[in-house]
């Protein structure tokens, strides 16, 4: 049976038994920490996709918390420890070539992430932050991308095989990184493929060109040069 107690009742009980109340929380909250360190943070996760023959495929991806840029590391039907470590090694090499240092990587408690996976990033000076069990909100950026790619892409088509899934996800990530606007980025894409120009107020239909993706499920618009 659950019993609700007022804060004053809890305080009186503690005082009666000679205990002081717990000290107030100090330091940054999780959301404050993410905002303060976003420019140096990545998050990663798996999601699955089923083919028309009911074969389940696993997709490993990483997302930058600052720019929202997504890196799809690999797709496989069997995410073994050796495979996951190799994907970590490939991304670590790519990050080393970048101009912005990464200091933190957020991941969940998935058993596919082995000790070797963490060690690859630690060797590059990246600290691994594991989220609590059954706390998807702690990895909200990655979880949000999974929901987005399902709603806008994967839930709208049938996947034939791994090669087909690689093509579909590759095209969607290209759209996501280069064209899809994000409110947190001032309605810009993570990595715009064209210089950001001020939009004229009197743009007519003849000045726009539309590109259809996935049979028209997604449309991209471009100003005519």
Number of C-alpha atoms within 10 A of each C-alpha: 2 4 4 6 8 7 8 9 11 12 13 13 11 13 12 10 8 9 11 10 11 6 6 6 7 6 8 10 10 10 9 11 11 16 13 12 15 17 17 17 21 25 23 21 22 21 16 14 20 17 15 10 9 11 13 15 18 17 19 19 21 24 21 21 22 17 17 22 18 22 17 18 16 18 23 16 13 12 18 13 15 13 16 21 21 16 18 23 17 14 18 18 13 10 14 12 10 9 7 10 15 22 18 20 22 21 22 21 14 11 9 18 19 15 11 16 20 18 17 20 22 16 10 15 13 20 17 18 13 14 15 13 10 9 11 14 12 19 18 13 20 27 17 13 19 17 13 13 15 16 11 13 17 19 11 11 12 13 20 14 17 19 10 13 20 17 10 18 17 14 13 21 17 17 20 22 21 17 22 19 16 15 8 11 12 8 11 17 22 20 17 15 12 9 6 9 6 6 8 7 6 7 10 9 9 8 12 13 11 11 10 11 15 13 7 9 11 14 14 14 12 12 13 8 5
